[in-house]
Amino acid sequence: MRILVLGGGWFLGRAVVSGALERGWEVTTFTRGLSGIQVPGAVAVHGDRERAEDMARLAEHGPWDAVIDTSASELSPRAVLAGTRALEPVVGRYVYISTVSVYEGWPSEPLTVDSPTLDAPADAGPEYGQLPEGWPGPDTHYGQQKAGAERAVTEAFGLTRTSLLRPGVILGPGEYVGRLPWWLRRAERGGRILAPGDPAKSIQPVDVRDVAAFALDQVQRVGHQVHNVTAPVGRETMDGFLQACMDVTSSSGELVWVTDEVLLRSGLRQWTEIPLWRTHPGVWAIDSSSAIAAGFRSRPLSETVADTWTWLQQGNVPVPHQRWDEHGISPDKEDAILEGVR
Ligand SMILES: NC(=O)c1ccc[n+]([C@@H]2O[C@H](COP(=O)([O-])OP(=O)(O)OC[C@H]3O[C@@H](n4cnc5c(N)ncnc54)[C@H](OP(=O)(O)O)[C@@H]3O)[C@@H](O)[C@H]2O)c1
């Protein structure tokens, strides 16, 4: 098998490249060569997805059985459309890493793979879906852009040669967003640790290596495949997750559970100030049964936690990213909230 990975220097892209090489496949990666670390063994081609001449030059390195597109998180549908058209003659199948943010109902209601998605044209520019300053509702700009990109990919490759994979939160070795690494460092520091909401709340993070394996499996699929890629509802809990962080770090700390009501009153930024804490009822109600039926397997979250800790302990550092600094509550603020629940 010969595949092209758009991206490959960071987190999911790296896991896809490593997984493909382990399967004995030939891998070409395409990045600008500005960030991240390439996996040895892959052929690296450099260029910018937003430049038509670079995409035309990339196509000359083909043909490939499939492309796995992991690097389009900040690319407009218009740029994705132009790139897919350049690659279409030399690529068999397009596997696009999308997101559950494409759904109209995310994060407020339970979702299945048939739930309505946001509407965005295949040639939408980067401004499409931008919300006015101070918009009170959830920010749907990212979801609109990814929904338009899904449409672009499907338009260029047709319904017979596309896989659209919609992961929820991805964790694991190499994470650069700062969610699991923050919780691990917090557990390691010890003391009274603010544990958010209901300990029994179901959560659905998915391991980066499992998303990568499923994306690679898609290379040999046929037809139009669309799947949500999350851990099953009800298998993992917030308590299980935090206990795993305490265990692997041999934490001397104590988890102090604070209700959603108290946290909401304290004005904390959901999702980031306390990573993975969000009260919207649809956040962790994503049905991934179609992926499971298609062979997707997600390992226990405790394994993801343990392997990420090992990865950090080995001195590895995530690729520098602006989202990292958004994550985590300050010690003073955490103490002040915990003082109120003594
Ligand atoms: N993290 C989550 O929880 C989550 C959840 C759901 C979905 N997703 C999706 O999963 C994917 C994440 O992949 P990843 O973060 O692991 O990163 P990745 O696939 O490695 O992609 C980032 C790579 O893309 C390259 N790149 C960025 N802009 C480029 C451009 N204009 N032209 C060419 N290359 C470019 C970067 O290298 P250079 O800087 O060297 O160009 C970097 O190597 C995204 O599509 C995201 O929407 C993530």
The ligand as a Tripos MOL2 file, in Angstrom:
@<TRIPOS>MOLECULE
LIG
   48    52     1     0     0
SMALL
NO_CHARGES

@<TRIPOS>ATOM
      1 N1         -7.1430   17.2610   18.7860 N.am      1 LIG1
      2 C1         -8.3990   16.9010   18.8590 C.2       1 LIG1
      3 O1         -8.9380   16.6470   19.9630 O.2       1 LIG1
      4 C2         -9.2060   16.7440   17.5640 C.ar      1 LIG1
      5 C3        -10.5390   16.3870   17.6670 C.ar      1 LIG1
      6 C4        -11.2780   16.1980   16.4970 C.ar      1 LIG1
      7 C5        -10.6830   16.3660   15.2610 C.ar      1 LIG1
      8 N2         -9.3850   16.7570   15.1650 N.ar      1 LIG1
      9 C6         -8.7880   16.9140   13.8210 C.3       1 LIG1
     10 O2         -7.6250   16.1000   13.7530 O.3       1 LIG1
     11 C7         -6.6440   16.7070   12.9230 C.3       1 LIG1
     12 C8         -5.4640   16.9790   13.8050 C.3       1 LIG1
     13 O3         -4.2600   16.5410   13.2970 O.3       1 LIG1
     14 P1         -2.9410   16.9180   14.1620 P.3       1 LIG1
     15 O4         -3.2500   18.0670   15.0230 O.co2     1 LIG1
     16 O5         -2.4760   15.7410   14.7990 O.co2     1 LIG1
     17 O6         -1.8790   17.4910   13.2220 O.3       1 LIG1
     18 P2         -1.1580   16.9550   11.9340 P.3       1 LIG1
     19 O7         -1.9670   16.0170   11.2210 O.co2     1 LIG1
     20 O8          0.2040   16.5780   12.1250 O.co2     1 LIG1
     21 O9         -1.2390   18.3480   11.1460 O.3       1 LIG1
     22 C9         -0.4750   19.4130   11.4140 C.3       1 LIG1
     23 C10         0.5640   19.3110   10.3340 C.3       1 LIG1
     24 O10         0.0730   19.9660    9.1780 O.3       1 LIG1
     25 C11         1.0900   20.7270    8.6130 C.3       1 LIG1
     26 N3          0.4610   21.9000    7.9870 N.ar      1 LIG1
     27 C12        -0.2770   22.8510    8.6060 C.ar      1 LIG1
     28 N4         -0.6700   23.7820    7.6950 N.ar      1 LIG1
     29 C13        -0.1980   23.3690    6.4890 C.ar      1 LIG1
     30 C14        -0.2870   23.9090    5.1710 C.ar      1 LIG1
     31 N5         -0.9210   25.0600    4.9000 N.pl3     1 LIG1
     32 N6          0.2920   23.2240    4.1680 N.ar      1 LIG1
     33 C15         0.9610   22.0660    4.4180 C.ar      1 LIG1
     34 N7          1.0720   21.5060    5.6440 N.ar      1 LIG1
     35 C16         0.5090   22.1680    6.6690 C.ar      1 LIG1
     36 C17         2.0110   21.0810    9.8140 C.3       1 LIG1
     37 O11         3.3530   21.1120    9.4300 O.3       1 LIG1
     38 P3          4.0480   22.4850    9.0160 P.3       1 LIG1
     39 O12         3.7420   23.4790   10.0970 O.co2     1 LIG1
     40 O13         5.4800   22.1140    8.9240 O.co2     1 LIG1
     41 O14         3.4400   22.8570    7.7090 O.co2     1 LIG1
     42 C18         1.8620   19.8680   10.7460 C.3       1 LIG1
     43 O15         2.8280   18.8780   10.4970 O.3       1 LIG1
     44 C19        -7.2260   18.0040   12.4310 C.3       1 LIG1
     45 O16        -7.7850   17.8470   11.1580 O.3       1 LIG1
     46 C20        -8.3340   18.3150   13.4660 C.3       1 LIG1
     47 O17        -9.3680   19.1090   12.9030 O.3       1 LIG1
     48 C21        -8.6340   16.9370   16.2910 C.ar      1 LIG1
@<TRIPOS>BOND
     1     1     2 1
     2     2     3 2
     3     2     4 1
     4     4     5 ar
     5     4    48 ar
     6     5     6 ar
     7     6     7 ar
     8     7     8 ar
     9     8     9 1
    10     8    48 ar
    11     9    10 1
    12     9    46 1
    13    10    11 1
    14    11    12 1
    15    11    44 1
    16    12    13 1
    17    13    14 1
    18    14    15 2
    19    14    16 1
    20    14    17 1
    21    17    18 1
    22    18    19 2
    23    18    20 1
    24    18    21 1
    25    21    22 1
    26    22    23 1
    27    23    24 1
    28    23    42 1
    29    24    25 1
    30    25    26 1
    31    25    36 1
    32    26    27 ar
    33    26    35 ar
    34    27    28 ar
    35    28    29 ar
    36    29    30 ar
    37    29    35 ar
    38    30    31 1
    39    30    32 ar
    40    32    33 ar
    41    33    34 ar
    42    34    35 ar
    43    36    37 1
    44    36    42 1
    45    37    38 1
    46    38    39 2
    47    38    40 1
    48    38    41 1
    49    42    43 1
    50    44    45 1
    51    44    46 1
    52    46    47 1
@<TRIPOS>SUBSTRUCTURE
     1 LIG1         1 GROUP 0 **** ****
